[in-house]
Amino acid sequence: MAEEGNDSQEKTEDPSQRKLDKAAEDGQVLTSKDMFVFTGLFGGLLMMFVLPNIFEPVIGNWSSLLSLERGADLDKLMGQRIEVVIKMILIVGAAVGVPLMAVSILTQAAVAGSLNFAPKAMSFKGSRINPLKGLKRMVSMKALVELGKASLKVVLLFAVAIGILKIEAPKILQLPFRSLGEAVASAASMFPAVLGGLLVMLAVIALLDFMWQRYTHIKQLKMSKQDQKEEHKQTDGSPEVKAKIRRMQMENSANAARQQTALEDVPSATAIITNPTHFAIALKYEVGSTSAPKILAMGRGRIAEMIIERGDDAGVTIFQSPLLARALFFSGEIGAEIPEMLYQAVAVILAYIYRVDRGENLERPDVELPKDMRFDEFGKPLVMGAGGVNA
């Protein structure tokens, strides 16, 4: 239903750069056949003035191939001259083909704005050999437009050629009454005018075709407002996800600020539970109080090291219990009482510390935690295996 809604919306917005790049990857780029025709003929005209200097020695060598010396070894001579002919063909082909290929590449780069290589466009598509779709393309509006353009080009070029020949009609009518050399020279003087007029018209046609192709290319890639929204979501992420990320960043920043501020309360703590250095939680408990122990400060990494350093300087007892330290860190909050599920474990440790501080010699107690309060260092619940806790 969403796709139908998108298709029904009018595509009035210009395509984004992302969509243009995606179309280029699929081989859908701006091009103009008439621009290729114009630049190809213009390049050929320039080559007519340059290549004679290259072809003159080639033509001279070609004429030498037709001469035979008396008593020459024909078999050997045939092999040598075939080799010469192949070299001459390669030279002529390179002299003509390489410049024209360069002109074609530069033309496409100028029309499209850059060169583009699209491997996807070379992949096999069954629709290309489907006769029904081929027939549909032949009778489509695009095909009719191309037919009209081709017909108009022929008419315009013929009109230009006839117009120029009409202007040169007096010279043409005098050709039969002149000598062969004068007639050839007179005809040769008309050739640049005819060719120049045709090239000017081809330039106009190429410019018009480029503008038309650019218009149709952009029209095919136009987007609706919904398309833009969907692309924006794919590029920058949905607003909901971005808002959640910002909220988490703000919460982390606030927690870091609270942890830094809470360091001032560490010297008044009753005990510090550590893991042994990755986590540190400073607890405060008043003997005889009916309230549960309170978390004065807690942190991990560098904050944990600072809590331990300040507690050590203040003479606060430090007790290492990795499971309890992680449980307090991931389930408690600074300034709040410890979670109810940890009352017994914390009570055991505080009682041990109280008696040790009074000079008693006691064995270190074993701390038992509820299964739901056992975490790894990333805050994920630990899984109980056959052999105990799997950390």
C-alpha positions in Angstrom: 0.0 0.0 0.0 2.9 2.3 0.8 4.4 1.8 -2.7 1.1 2.5 -4.4 0.9 5.7 -2.4 4.3 6.7 -3.5 3.6 5.9 -7.2 0.5 8.0 -7.1 2.3 11.1 -5.9 3.3 13.6 -8.5 7.1 13.6 -9.1 7.8 17.4 -9.2 11.2 17.5 -7.3 14.6 17.5 -9.0 16.5 14.3 -8.5 19.0 14.3 -5.6 22.7 13.6 -6.2 22.3 10.2 -4.6 19.6 9.2 -7.2 21.8 10.6 -10.0 24.7 8.5 -8.8 22.5 5.4 -8.5 21.2 6.0 -12.1 24.8 6.3 -13.3 25.7 3.0 -11.6 22.8 1.4 -13.6 24.1 3.0 -16.8 21.4 5.6 -17.0 23.4 8.7 -17.9 22.8 11.8 -20.0 23.9 11.3 -23.6 23.2 12.8 -27.1 23.5 11.0 -30.4 23.4 14.2 -32.4 26.2 15.6 -30.3 28.3 12.6 -31.3 27.4 13.1 -35.0 28.5 16.7 -34.9 31.8 16.2 -33.0 32.6 13.2 -35.1 32.1 15.1 -38.4 33.9 18.1 -37.1 36.8 16.0 -35.9 36.8 14.3 -39.4 37.0 17.7 -41.1 40.0 18.7 -39.0 41.7 15.4 -39.8 41.3 16.1 -43.5 43.7 18.9 -43.1 46.2 17.0 -40.9 46.2 13.5 -42.2 47.5 14.2 -45.8 50.9 14.9 -44.2 50.8 11.4 -42.7 49.2 9.6 -45.6 51.6 10.9 -48.3 54.4 8.6 -47.4 51.9 5.7 -46.9 50.5 6.3 -50.4 54.1 6.4 -51.8 54.8 3.0 -50.2 51.6 1.7 -51.5 52.5 2.5 -55.1 55.9 0.7 -54.6 54.0 -2.5 -53.8 52.7 -2.6 -57.3 56.2 -2.7 -58.9 58.0 -6.0 -59.5 61.7 -6.5 -60.2 62.8 -9.0 -62.9 63.8 -12.3 -61.4 62.5 -11.6 -57.9 61.5 -14.5 -55.6 57.7 -14.1 -55.7 57.0 -16.3 -52.7 59.4 -14.3 -50.5 58.3 -11.0 -52.0 54.6 -11.8 -51.4 55.3 -12.5 -47.7 57.3 -9.2 -47.3 54.7 -7.1 -49.0 51.8 -8.6 -47.0 53.7 -7.6 -43.9 54.1 -4.1 -45.2 50.4 -3.9 -46.1 49.4 -5.0 -42.6 51.6 -2.3 -41.1 50.2 0.3 -43.4 46.6 -0.7 -42.5 47.5 -0.5 -38.8 49.1 2.9 -39.2 46.1 4.3 -41.1 43.6 2.7 -38.7 45.4 4.2 -35.7 45.8 7.6 -37.3 42.0 7.7 -38.0 40.5 5.6 -35.2 42.4 6.8 -32.2 41.6 10.5 -32.7 37.9 9.7 -33.4 37.7 7.5 -30.4 39.2 10.2 -28.2 36.7 12.7 -29.7 33.8 10.3 -28.8 35.1 9.8 -25.2 35.6 13.6 -24.7 32.1 14.2 -26.1 30.4 11.9 -23.7 32.4 13.3 -20.8 31.3 16.8 -21.8 27.7 15.8 -22.2 27.4 13.8 -19.0 29.7 15.9 -16.9 32.1 13.0 -16.3 33.1 9.6 -17.7 31.0 6.7 -16.3 31.7 3.0 -16.4 28.6 0.9 -15.4 29.2 -2.9 -15.2 25.5 -3.3 -14.3 24.5 -2.0 -17.7 26.4 -4.9 -19.4 24.6 -7.6 -17.4 22.1 -9.8 -19.2 18.4 -8.7 -19.1 15.8 -10.9 -20.6 13.5 -7.9 -21.3 16.0 -6.8 -24.0 15.2 -9.8 -26.2 11.5 -9.9 -25.4 9.7 -9.3 -28.7 6.6 -7.9 -27.1 8.6 -5.3 -25.2 10.6 -4.5 -28.2 7.5 -3.9 -30.3 6.1 -1.7 -27.5 9.3 0.4 -27.6 9.0 0.7 -31.4 5.5 2.2 -31.2 6.0 4.2 -28.0 5.8 7.9 -27.8 9.6 8.1 -27.4 10.0 6.2 -30.7 7.6 8.6 -32.5 9.5 11.6 -31.1 12.8 10.2 -32.3 11.3 9.5 -35.8 10.0 13.1 -35.9 13.5 14.4 -34.9 15.2 12.3 -37.5 12.8 13.5 -40.2 13.3 17.1 -39.1 17.1 16.8 -39.2 17.0 15.4 -42.8 14.8 18.2 -43.9 16.9 20.9 -42.3 20.2 19.5 -43.6 18.8 19.2 -47.1 17.4 22.8 -46.9 20.8 24.1 -45.9 22.6 22.2 -48.6 20.1 23.3 -51.3 20.3 26.9 -50.0 24.1 27.0 -50.3 24.0 25.3 -53.7 21.4 27.8 -54.9 23.7 30.6 -53.9 26.6 28.9 -55.8 24.3 28.2 -58.8 26.1 30.6 -61.1 29.4 28.8 -60.6 27.7 25.4 -61.0 26.1 26.4 -64.3 29.5 27.5 -65.6 31.2 24.2 -64.9 30.4 22.5 -68.2 32.0 25.4 -70.1 35.3 25.2 -68.3 38.3 23.0 -68.6 38.6 20.0 -66.3 41.2 21.6 -64.0 39.1 24.8 -63.7 35.9 22.8 -63.0 37.6 20.7 -60.3 39.1 23.9 -58.7 35.7 25.7 -58.8 33.9 22.7 -57.3 36.5 22.4 -54.6 36.0 26.0 -53.7 32.3 25.3 -53.1 32.9 22.3 -50.9 34.0 24.2 -47.7 30.9 26.4 -47.9 28.6 23.4 -48.2 30.4 21.5 -45.4 30.6 24.5 -43.2 26.9 25.2 -43.5 26.0 21.6 -42.7 28.3 21.7 -39.7 26.7 24.8 -38.4 23.2 23.3 -38.8 24.5 20.1 -37.1 25.8 22.2 -34.2 22.4 23.8 -33.8 20.7 20.3 -34.0 23.2 18.9 -31.5 22.6 21.7 -29.0 18.8 21.3 -29.3 19.1 17.5 -28.9 21.4 18.0 -25.8 18.8 20.3 -24.2 16.0 17.8 -25.0 17.9 14.8 -23.8 18.8 16.6 -20.6 15.2 17.6 -20.0 13.9 14.0 -20.5 16.8 12.5 -18.4 15.9 14.8 -15.5 12.2 14.2 -15.9 12.7 10.4 -15.7 14.6 10.8 -12.5 12.3 13.3 -10.8 11.2 12.5 -7.3 8.1 13.0 -5.3 8.2 14.6 -1.8 7.7 11.2 -0.3 10.7 9.8 -2.3 12.8 12.6 -0.9 11.7 11.8 2.7 12.5 8.1 2.2 15.9 8.8 0.8 16.6 11.2 3.6 15.7 8.5 6.1 18.0 6.0 4.3 20.9 8.5 4.2 20.7 10.2 7.6 18.6 7.7 9.5 15.0 7.9 10.7 14.2 10.8 13.1 13.2 8.3 15.8 16.6 6.6 15.7 18.4 9.9 15.7 16.3 11.1 18.6 17.1 7.9 20.6 20.8 8.3 19.9 20.7 11.9 21.0 18.8 10.9 24.2 21.3 8.2 25.0 24.2 10.6 24.4 22.6 13.1 26.8 22.0 10.4 29.4 25.6 9.2 29.1 26.8 12.8 29.4 24.7 13.4 32.5 25.8 10.2 34.1 29.5 11.1 33.5 28.9 14.5 35.1 27.2 12.9 38.1 30.0 10.4 38.5 32.6 13.2 38.4 30.7 15.3 41.0 30.1 12.3 43.3 33.9 11.9 43.7 33.8 14.5 46.4 31.7 12.2 48.6 34.1 9.3 48.4 36.1 10.1 51.6 33.0 9.8 53.7 32.2 6.3 52.4 32.0 3.2 54.6 33.4 0.8 52.0 34.4 0.6 48.3 33.5 -2.5 46.3 35.8 -3.1 43.3 36.2 -5.4 40.4 39.2 -5.0 41.2 39.9 -1.8 39.1 37.4 -1.8 36.3 34.5 -1.0 38.5 34.3 0.8 41.8 31.3 1.6 44.0 31.5 3.7 47.2 28.9 2.8 49.8 27.7 4.7 52.9 26.0 3.1 55.8 25.3 4.4 59.3 25.5 1.7 61.9 22.1 1.3 63.6 20.3 3.0 60.8 17.0 1.5 59.5 17.8 2.7 56.0 19.6 0.6 53.4 23.2 1.4 52.4 23.4 4.3 49.9 25.6 4.6 46.8 27.8 7.7 47.2 29.8 7.3 43.9 30.4 4.7 41.3 32.2 4.5 37.9 34.2 2.3 35.6 37.6 2.8 34.0 39.3 6.0 34.9 36.5 7.1 37.3 36.8 3.8 39.1 40.6 4.4 39.5 39.9 7.9 40.9 37.3 6.4 43.4 39.9 3.9 44.6 42.6 6.5 44.9 40.5 8.9 46.9 39.2 6.1 49.1 42.6 4.8 49.7 43.9 8.3 50.7 40.9 8.7 53.1 41.5 5.3 54.6 38.2 3.8 53.3 38.2 0.0 53.3 38.3 -1.5 49.8 36.7 -4.9 49.2 37.2 -6.8 45.9 34.1 -8.6 44.7 33.7 -8.6 40.9 30.2 -10.0 40.8 28.9 -7.6 43.4 30.7 -4.6 42.0 29.1 -5.2 38.5 25.7 -5.9 40.1 25.8 -2.6 42.0 27.1 -0.6 38.9 24.5 -1.9 36.5 21.5 -2.0 38.8 22.1 1.0 41.2 22.1 4.7 40.9 24.3 7.4 42.5 22.5 8.9 45.6 20.0 6.1 45.8 19.8 3.1 48.1 21.2 -0.2 46.9 18.7 -2.5 45.1 16.7 -4.7 47.5 18.0 -7.9 45.9 21.5 -7.0 47.0 20.7 -6.3 50.6 22.0 -9.6 51.9 25.2 -9.6 49.9 26.1 -6.0 50.9 25.1 -6.7 54.6 27.5 -9.6 54.7 30.4 -7.5 53.4 29.7 -4.5 55.6 29.5 -6.7 58.7 32.8 -8.3 57.7 34.4 -4.9 57.2 33.0 -3.5 60.5 34.4 -6.4 62.5 37.8 -6.3 60.7 38.1 -2.6 61.3 37.6 -3.4 65.0 40.6 -5.7 64.9 39.0 -9.1 64.5 40.8 -11.7 62.3 38.1 -13.2 60.1 38.1 -15.3 56.9 37.0 -13.5 53.7 33.2 -14.2 53.3 31.8 -15.8 50.2 29.3 -13.5 48.5 26.2 -15.1 47.0 24.1 -13.1 44.5 20.7 -13.8 43.0 20.9 -15.2 39.4 19.2 -12.1 38.1 21.9 -9.9 39.5 24.9 -11.5 37.9 26.4 -9.5 35.0 29.5 -9.6 32.8 31.6 -6.4 32.4 29.3 -5.3 29.5 26.1 -5.5 31.6 24.8 -8.7 30.0 23.3 -11.4 32.3 25.7 -14.3 32.9 24.5 -17.7 31.9 24.6 -20.5 34.5 26.3 -23.7 33.1 26.7 -27.1 34.5 29.9 -26.1 36.2 28.6 -22.9 37.7 28.7 -19.3 36.4 29.9 -18.9 32.8 31.4 -15.4 32.7 
